[in-house]
Amino acid sequence: MKRSGKKVATDRSFVVALSRGLDVLRAFQPNDGLLGNQEIAARTNLPKPTVSRLTYTLTKLGYLTPVPRFEKYQLAPSAMALGYAALANLGVRHLSEPFREELMRETGGAVAIGGRDRHSMIYFGQSRNGLMLGVQLDVGSRIPIATTAMGRAYLWAMAPDERTALLRELREHYGSRWPKMRDGIERSGETVARHGFAISAGEWQDDVHAVGVALKLNDGTGPYAFNCGAPAFRFTEDRLRNDIGPRLVAMVRNIEAALGGAAPQSTQLKPAQSKTTSQSAQSKKETGKRVKPGGRVARVAEGIR
């Protein structure tokens, strides 16, 4: 786990000890069970003696529970309470549930909402009907920003300066794997500009296809992003573009309207129908603003190369 790229050495307001303690808590992933100091050190890139002091302190504060028999730790109720409190305060999670459930029933896909956690998106709401994907995901699961539909939709909803900074972090994080990921991100930018959704067809998991749409609010929170995914044989690329993508766009725009974050787009979009004439005209207008001749997203080269 890479820590924040913020230059903490010159930021006198930044509390390094607190940052490291939170890194230790972040090291625990869903379905992990128990972690020892050595495993935590490997995940956080912190020295093991530092990790030992931090786990001792977090144990005393009630955020970790020691398991002496295995010389390991697990998250304590106090730590879990923070997560549940955060979920309870995310109004978008509760308001979006009926919309997610309806889209799940209509498409047969799993529908989720997530927010950014460093180089990943973390699920905080999901609707599924027993659908088996190549990987099991639930609330609290993390997926990469660079290769997933949800992550790419989120990335292209960020403010330009924030997106540039994140792209530079991702380039450093992935090293030699970055050029291929960058190409996928650029393609998704063009798709978002034209159609309002991003696509990941086997770029994260070979057998998983999905679309993603960002949610923008006016209250200073977010952006967040939704996805709708299924096994590749169920969601072909043609269906992603012509059916699932437009459905997800319509769903998210309606959620934005319900939250007071944006004016709703057409709510009459039929399941297997492309965008309406007015939507197409708007899309062309946006494309003219955001896409360079030749199909490249304007200003994408800065920070992504």
Salt bridges, closest charged atoms under 4 A:
ASP11 OD2 - LYS6 NZ 2.91
ASP23 OD2 - ARG3 NE 3.72
ASP23 OD1 - ARG118 NH2 2.78
ASP32 OD2 - ARG43 NH1 2.51
GLU39 OE1 - LYS72 NZ 3.46
GLU106 OE1 - ARG247 NH1 2.92
ASP117 OD1 - ARG26 NH1 2.20
ASP117 OD2 - ARG142 NH2 2.58
ASP138 OD2 - ARG128 NH2 3.47
GLU169 OE1 - ARG116 NH2 3.98
GLU169 OE1 - HIS119 NE2 3.10
GLU172 OE2 - LYS2 NZ 3.72
ASP183 OD1 - ARG182 NH2 3.58
GLU186 OE1 - ARG296 NH1 2.42
GLU186 OE2 - ARG305 NH2 3.06
GLU203 OE1 - ARG152 NH2 2.90
GLU203 OE1 - ARG187 NH2 3.23
ASP243 OD2 - ARG239 NE 3.06
ASP243 OD1 - ARG247 NE 2.58
GLU256 OE1 - ARG253 NE 2.85
